[in-house]
Amino acid sequence: MIYEPASIECRVLLDCKEKIISIQHMLASLEKTIGSNPQNICENLTDIYRELDHMHEWYTTKKS
């Protein structure tokens, strides 16, 4: 996905959200190899993602 963030703050928030998604995918792949279920960690990461998304929305609304 190509996007042009409007500010450094937006860039940081977008990068953090992308990294959380990446971590969730990596943890899901571990489940297949170690037999452990990282579901609880992934749920916590989803909550963090949502918080970052709210921060990003608030910031972009404030800047408009």
Residue pairs with C-beta under 8 A, 6 or more apart in sequence:
3 14
5 11
5 14
6 60
6 63
7 59
7 63
9 59
10 56
10 59
10 60
13 52
13 55
13 56
13 59
14 56
16 52
17 49
17 52
17 53
17 56
20 45
20 48
20 49
20 52
21 49
23 45
24 42
24 45
24 46
27 38
27 41
27 42
28 38
28 42
30 36
30 38
31 37
31 38
